[in-house]
Amino acid sequence: MTDTFDSLRPMLETYLRERGIDPRKRFRCLNPEHFDHDPSMGYDSKRHKVHCFACGATYDVFDLVGQEENLTDFPSKMKAVNR
């Protein structure tokens, strides 16, 4: 059975931890166009999103996996998160 959008959204915390990011603290921005030298991004566990307070970028797990794997359409992103 394939997971749904709502069941996959909380995977963001796992995604961050697997990349060595502690979601309880601010961390460097994950926006590839923002060359962050200081931790400016935070994790919102209620919304299951990360937000950069410097550049304004906001991502969910689908955005980040899509960015990492060069995926542009949502069905591909959802499939990648569901692996």
TIFI-816306 format. One record per residue: residue number from 0; x, y, z of N, C-alpha, C, CB in turn. Coordinates in Angstrom, 3 decimals, decimal comma. Glycine has a CB too. Layout:
nr / n.c1 / n.c2 / n.c3 / ca.c1 / ca.c2 / ca.c3 / c.c1 / c.c2 / c.c3 / cb.c1 / cb.c2 / cb.c3
NUM / X / Y / Z / X / Y / Z / X / Y / Z / X / Y / Z $
...
//
This chain:
nr / n.c1 / n.c2 / n.c3 / ca.c1 / ca.c2 / ca.c3 / c.c1 / c.c2 / c.c3 / cb.c1 / cb.c2 / cb.c3
0 / 0,829 / -1,184 / 0,000 / 0,000 / 0,000 / 0,000 / 0,878 / 1,255 / 0,000 / -0,945 / -0,006 / 1,212 $
1 / 0,560 / 2,194 / -0,819 / 1,317 / 3,427 / -0,922 / 0,881 / 4,387 / 0,174 / 1,137 / 4,065 / -2,310 $
2 / 1,849 / 5,036 / 0,792 / 1,536 / 6,026 / 1,812 / 0,916 / 7,253 / 1,171 / 2,793 / 6,411 / 2,605 $
3 / 0,169 / 7,985 / 1,965 / -0,488 / 9,195 / 1,486 / 0,382 / 10,419 / 1,771 / -1,874 / 9,354 / 2,141 $
4 / 0,006 / 11,513 / 1,165 / 0,690 / 12,787 / 1,365 / 0,812 / 13,094 / 2,856 / -0,057 / 13,924 / 0,640 $
5 / -0,290 / 13,008 / 3,577 / -0,285 / 13,365 / 5,002 / 0,554 / 12,419 / 5,848 / -1,696 / 13,386 / 5,531 $
6 / 0,637 / 11,164 / 5,450 / 1,454 / 10,226 / 6,231 / 2,946 / 10,376 / 5,927 / 1,012 / 8,787 / 5,951 $
7 / 3,273 / 10,931 / 4,769 / 4,685 / 11,106 / 4,394 / 5,271 / 12,440 / 4,870 / 4,830 / 11,004 / 2,886 $
8 / 4,440 / 13,441 / 5,071 / 4,923 / 14,769 / 5,475 / 5,831 / 14,732 / 6,708 / 3,744 / 15,677 / 5,751 $
9 / 5,511 / 13,940 / 7,744 / 6,378 / 13,901 / 8,927 / 7,766 / 13,300 / 8,671 / 5,699 / 13,119 / 10,009 $
10 / 7,993 / 12,745 / 7,489 / 9,304 / 12,176 / 7,160 / 10,393 / 13,238 / 7,086 / 9,231 / 11,431 / 5,839 $
11 / 10,020 / 14,495 / 7,108 / 11,006 / 15,574 / 7,043 / 11,992 / 15,480 / 8,193 / 10,314 / 16,937 / 7,057 $
12 / 11,525 / 15,188 / 9,380 / 12,432 / 15,089 / 10,522 / 13,453 / 13,970 / 10,304 / 11,637 / 14,843 / 11,821 $
13 / 13,009 / 12,836 / 9,805 / 13,914 / 11,723 / 9,499 / 14,906 / 12,131 / 8,412 / 13,114 / 10,474 / 9,053 $
14 / 14,406 / 12,810 / 7,391 / 15,265 / 13,293 / 6,300 / 16,385 / 14,166 / 6,859 / 14,435 / 14,087 / 5,256 $
15 / 16,036 / 15,100 / 7,729 / 17,045 / 16,000 / 8,302 / 18,056 / 15,219 / 9,130 / 16,378 / 17,083 / 9,170 $
16 / 17,573 / 14,350 / 9,993 / 18,476 / 13,572 / 10,862 / 19,424 / 12,694 / 10,045 / 17,660 / 12,696 / 11,829 $
17 / 18,925 / 12,112 / 8,951 / 19,775 / 11,271 / 8,099 / 20,885 / 12,079 / 7,436 / 18,931 / 10,579 / 7,030 $
18 / 20,720 / 13,368 / 7,352 / 21,738 / 14,250 / 6,772 / 22,580 / 14,939 / 7,842 / 21,079 / 15,297 / 5,889 $
19 / 22,476 / 14,464 / 9,055 / 23,292 / 14,996 / 10,147 / 22,801 / 16,321 / 10,697 / 24,693 / 15,156 / 9,688 $
20 / 21,553 / 16,659 / 10,444 / 20,988 / 17,919 / 10,920 / 20,109 / 17,636 / 12,138 / 20,168 / 18,632 / 9,793 $
21 / 20,367 / 18,357 / 13,211 / 19,544 / 18,252 / 14,410 / 18,383 / 19,228 / 14,265 / 20,379 / 18,545 / 15,709 $
22 / 17,164 / 18,728 / 14,053 / 16,036 / 19,624 / 13,811 / 15,619 / 20,447 / 15,029 / 14,869 / 18,829 / 13,337 $
23 / 16,178 / 20,150 / 16,205 / 15,842 / 20,920 / 17,400 / 16,574 / 22,255 / 17,450 / 16,164 / 20,115 / 18,641 $
24 / 17,614 / 22,407 / 16,603 / 18,415 / 23,632 / 16,570 / 18,343 / 24,254 / 15,186 / 19,885 / 23,344 / 16,958 $
25 / 18,697 / 25,513 / 15,100 / 18,801 / 26,156 / 13,780 / 19,988 / 25,550 / 13,031 / 18,965 / 27,716 / 13,917 $
26 / 19,873 / 25,518 / 11,710 / 20,918 / 24,932 / 10,878 / 21,077 / 25,768 / 9,619 / 20,590 / 23,458 / 10,522 $
27 / 22,126 / 25,474 / 8,877 / 22,372 / 26,227 / 7,637 / 21,259 / 25,988 / 6,636 / 23,725 / 25,835 / 7,020 $
28 / 20,950 / 27,019 / 5,903 / 19,861 / 26,996 / 4,929 / 20,108 / 25,923 / 3,866 / 19,702 / 28,377 / 4,267 $
29 / 19,043 / 25,229 / 3,497 / 19,117 / 24,171 / 2,487 / 18,805 / 24,672 / 1,088 / 18,169 / 23,055 / 2,841 $
30 / 18,583 / 25,967 / 0,951 / 18,361 / 26,578 / -0,357 / 19,696 / 26,622 / -1,092 / 17,740 / 28,014 / -0,221 $
31 / 19,821 / 25,954 / -2,241 / 21,108 / 25,916 / -2,943 / 21,573 / 27,291 / -3,444 / 21,013 / 24,965 / -4,112 $
32 / 20,678 / 28,256 / -3,509 / 21,053 / 29,599 / -3,960 / 21,411 / 30,532 / -2,801 / 19,921 / 30,205 / -4,767 $
33 / 21,275 / 30,045 / -1,568 / 21,594 / 30,858 / -0,400 / 22,870 / 30,315 / 0,230 / 20,417 / 30,861 / 0,629 $
34 / 23,923 / 31,065 / 0,117 / 25,214 / 30,658 / 0,673 / 25,257 / 31,098 / 2,131 / 26,411 / 31,272 / -0,140 $
35 / 24,755 / 30,242 / 2,969 / 24,560 / 30,522 / 4,389 / 25,825 / 30,211 / 5,177 / 23,379 / 29,714 / 4,941 $
36 / 26,267 / 31,174 / 5,960 / 27,443 / 30,959 / 6,811 / 27,050 / 30,734 / 8,262 / 28,394 / 32,148 / 6,713 $
37 / 25,862 / 31,161 / 8,614 / 25,366 / 31,005 / 9,976 / 24,040 / 30,249 / 9,936 / 25,196 / 32,389 / 10,673 $
38 / 23,737 / 29,504 / 10,976 / 22,453 / 28,795 / 11,005 / 21,280 / 29,774 / 10,934 / 22,346 / 27,935 / 12,278 $
39 / 20,491 / 29,654 / 9,894 / 19,366 / 30,572 / 9,717 / 18,067 / 29,845 / 9,398 / 19,674 / 31,562 / 8,617 $
40 / 18,106 / 28,516 / 9,379 / 16,919 / 27,738 / 9,026 / 16,455 / 26,960 / 10,246 / 17,209 / 26,778 / 7,839 $
41 / 15,144 / 26,879 / 10,403 / 14,572 / 26,136 / 11,515 / 13,520 / 25,163 / 11,032 / 13,976 / 27,083 / 12,540 $
42 / 13,255 / 24,170 / 11,865 / 12,269 / 23,131 / 11,561 / 11,001 / 23,398 / 12,353 / 12,826 / 21,717 / 11,881 $
43 / 9,870 / 23,398 / 11,670 / 8,562 / 23,584 / 12,296 / 7,881 / 22,216 / 12,334 / 7,685 / 24,650 / 11,516 $
44 / 7,863 / 21,598 / 13,501 / 7,329 / 20,236 / 13,619 / 5,813 / 20,181 / 13,463 / 7,718 / 19,645 / 14,957 $
45 / 5,120 / 21,267 / 13,697 / 3,656 / 21,276 / 13,527 / 3,272 / 21,330 / 12,062 / 3,035 / 22,463 / 14,266 $
46 / 4,028 / 22,078 / 11,269 / 3,729 / 22,222 / 9,840 / 4,528 / 21,230 / 8,987 / 4,024 / 23,653 / 9,384 $
47 / 5,528 / 20,583 / 9,583 / 6,422 / 19,666 / 8,869 / 7,103 / 20,388 / 7,710 / 5,641 / 18,435 / 8,350 $
48 / 7,683 / 21,544 / 8,047 / 8,400 / 22,351 / 7,059 / 9,637 / 22,947 / 7,713 / 7,487 / 23,472 / 6,477 $
49 / 10,582 / 23,328 / 6,851 / 11,735 / 24,106 / 7,307 / 11,607 / 25,494 / 6,692 / 13,108 / 23,419 / 6,908 $
50 / 12,114 / 26,484 / 7,410 / 12,024 / 27,867 / 6,931 / 13,317 / 28,593 / 7,240 / 10,821 / 28,604 / 7,572 $
51 / 13,817 / 29,328 / 6,247 / 15,017 / 30,144 / 6,432 / 14,577 / 31,561 / 6,798 / 15,916 / 30,145 / 5,138 $
52 / 15,082 / 32,047 / 7,911 / 14,730 / 33,377 / 8,392 / 15,559 / 34,462 / 7,718 / 14,909 / 33,451 / 9,896 $
53 / 16,544 / 34,071 / 6,906 / 17,363 / 35,047 / 6,183 / 16,859 / 35,251 / 4,756 / 18,828 / 34,598 / 6,160 $
54 / 16,668 / 34,159 / 4,018 / 16,272 / 34,297 / 2,609 / 14,789 / 34,050 / 2,373 / 17,070 / 33,346 / 1,760 $
55 / 14,091 / 33,498 / 3,367 / 12,661 / 33,277 / 3,247 / 12,250 / 31,954 / 2,627 / 12,084 / 34,353 / 2,464 $
56 / 13,202 / 31,100 / 2,270 / 12,880 / 29,806 / 1,652 / 12,139 / 28,913 / 2,647 / 14,169 / 29,102 / 1,154 $
57 / 11,118 / 28,225 / 2,156 / 10,358 / 27,274 / 2,959 / 10,223 / 25,994 / 2,153 / 8,953 / 27,845 / 3,359 $
58 / 10,525 / 24,863 / 2,798 / 10,487 / 23,574 / 2,123 / 9,791 / 22,535 / 2,984 / 11,898 / 23,111 / 1,773 $
59 / 9,171 / 21,566 / 2,313 / 8,714 / 20,364 / 2,996 / 9,595 / 19,216 / 2,494 / 7,169 / 20,084 / 2,733 $
60 / 9,321 / 18,011 / 2,956 / 10,161 / 16,879 / 2,582 / 10,120 / 16,624 / 1,079 / 9,725 / 15,630 / 3,335 $
61 / 8,978 / 16,891 / 0,444 / 8,854 / 16,660 / -0,994 / 9,731 / 17,636 / -1,779 / 7,385 / 16,792 / -1,434 $
62 / 9,769 / 18,879 / -1,326 / 10,623 / 19,883 / -1,969 / 12,095 / 19,497 / -1,857 / 10,391 / 21,270 / -1,342 $
63 / 12,508 / 19,084 / -0,671 / 13,929 / 18,781 / -0,452 / 14,375 / 17,526 / -1,189 / 14,205 / 18,620 / 1,030 $
64 / 13,552 / 16,495 / -1,182 / 13,896 / 15,273 / -1,920 / 13,897 / 15,572 / -3,419 / 12,896 / 14,118 / -1,590 $
65 / 12,944 / 16,347 / -3,869 / 12,908 / 16,730 / -5,278 / 14,133 / 17,511 / -5,687 / 11,675 / 17,538 / -5,569 $
66 / 14,548 / 18,419 / -4,826 / 15,748 / 19,222 / -5,077 / 16,985 / 18,331 / -5,124 / 15,914 / 20,308 / -3,993 $
67 / 17,071 / 17,414 / -4,184 / 18,221 / 16,514 / -4,084 / 18,310 / 15,557 / -5,270 / 18,148 / 15,721 / -2,790 $
68 / 17,160 / 15,079 / -5,731 / 17,131 / 14,084 / -6,800 / 16,776 / 14,678 / -8,158 / 16,149 / 13,001 / -6,457 $
69 / 16,711 / 15,990 / -8,230 / 16,431 / 16,692 / -9,489 / 15,071 / 16,310 / -10,082 / 17,531 / 16,396 / -10,502 $
70 / 14,062 / 16,250 / -9,231 / 12,709 / 15,907 / -9,655 / 11,870 / 17,173 / -9,704 / 12,072 / 14,858 / -8,705 $
71 / 11,005 / 17,274 / -10,697 / 10,207 / 18,492 / -10,819 / 8,715 / 18,262 / -10,614 / 10,432 / 19,107 / -12,164 $
72 / 8,222 / 17,069 / -10,893 / 6,783 / 16,852 / -10,756 / 6,473 / 16,180 / -9,421 / 6,248 / 15,998 / -11,923 $
73 / 5,325 / 16,547 / -8,865 / 4,969 / 16,058 / -7,538 / 4,839 / 14,538 / -7,447 / 3,688 / 16,684 / -7,111 $
74 / 4,233 / 13,851 / -8,408 / 4,150 / 12,387 / -8,287 / 5,535 / 11,727 / -8,155 / 3,421 / 11,809 / -9,503 $
75 / 6,518 / 12,238 / -8,860 / 7,882 / 11,696 / -8,750 / 8,472 / 11,966 / -7,374 / 8,790 / 12,299 / -9,833 $
76 / 8,221 / 13,156 / -6,865 / 8,724 / 13,524 / -5,533 / 8,086 / 12,627 / -4,471 / 8,430 / 15,025 / -5,224 $
77 / 6,782 / 12,430 / -4,571 / 6,081 / 11,606 / -3,603 / 6,580 / 10,158 / -3,652 / 4,572 / 11,659 / -3,857 $
78 / 6,812 / 9,659 / -4,848 / 7,330 / 8,298 / -5,002 / 8,726 / 8,184 / -4,373 / 7,379 / 7,903 / -6,503 $
79 / 9,559 / 9,197 / -4,566 / 10,914 / 9,182 / -3,999 / 10,881 / 9,213 / -2,472 / 11,725 / 10,375 / -4,527 $
80 / 9,991 / 9,991 / -1,902 / 9,868 / 10,049 / -0,437 / 9,347 / 8,723 / 0,098 / 8,929 / 11,205 / -0,007 $
81 / 8,518 / 8,068 / -0,663 / 7,874 / 6,819 / -0,245 / 8,798 / 5,612 / -0,318 / 6,661 / 6,565 / -1,094 $
82 / 10,011 / 5,780 / -0,805 / 10,945 / 4,643 / -0,908 / 11,421 / 4,193 / 0,425 / 12,130 / 4,994 / -1,757 $
//
